[in-house]
Amino acid sequence: MDRLNAGQNEAKLHYESGDYRVIRPGDFVRCAVTGAPIPLDELHYWSAERQEAYLSPAEVLKAHKLKLGPQ
């Protein structure tokens, strides 16, 4: 089960360079790669260009490989 309680709500954010703007308040966002919930106070990785949140640097790398395809 997710670490977050079932009663918490997913936020909607607009990711900017170095910051984000809250569009819909909530407690977490989902990682674009894994779908795992990321509490807003633990959100450190995102792409303003792609408007995606990532759980960790590993997911950032995976997202770029997935988007770019085989090298």
C-alpha positions in Angstrom: 0.0 0.0 0.0 1.2 3.5 -0.7 2.9 5.3 2.2 0.3 8.1 1.9 -3.1 7.7 3.5 -6.1 7.0 1.2 -7.7 10.2 2.3 -5.0 12.4 0.9 -5.5 14.2 -2.5 -3.3 14.4 -5.5 -2.1 17.9 -6.4 -1.9 19.4 -9.8 1.2 21.5 -10.3 2.7 23.7 -13.1 6.4 23.0 -13.1 8.7 25.9 -13.7 12.5 26.2 -13.8 13.5 25.9 -10.1 10.0 26.1 -8.7 6.4 25.0 -9.3 3.0 26.6 -9.0 0.0 24.9 -7.4 -2.9 24.6 -9.8 -5.0 22.2 -7.6 -4.0 21.9 -3.9 -3.2 18.4 -2.7 -0.7 16.3 -0.7 1.3 14.6 -3.4 2.0 14.2 -7.1 2.8 11.0 -9.0 6.1 10.1 -10.5 5.8 10.2 -14.3 8.0 7.0 -14.6 6.8 4.8 -11.7 3.4 6.2 -10.8 4.6 6.3 -7.1 3.2 9.1 -5.0 5.6 11.9 -4.1 4.7 14.0 -1.1 5.0 17.7 -2.0 7.5 18.3 0.8 9.7 15.5 -0.8 9.4 16.7 -4.4 12.8 17.7 -5.7 13.0 16.5 -9.3 10.8 17.6 -12.2 10.9 18.7 -15.8 9.4 22.1 -16.6 9.7 21.3 -20.3 7.8 18.0 -20.0 5.6 19.0 -17.0 6.5 15.8 -15.2 7.5 15.0 -11.6 10.1 12.3 -10.8 10.8 10.4 -7.6 14.6 10.5 -7.8 17.4 11.1 -10.3 17.1 7.5 -11.4 13.6 8.2 -12.7 14.8 11.3 -14.5 17.3 9.2 -16.4 14.7 6.5 -17.2 12.3 9.2 -18.4 14.8 10.6 -20.8 15.7 7.1 -22.2 12.0 6.3 -22.6 11.3 9.6 -24.4 14.4 9.5 -26.6 14.2 5.8 -27.4 17.1 3.5 -28.1 20.5 5.1 -28.7 
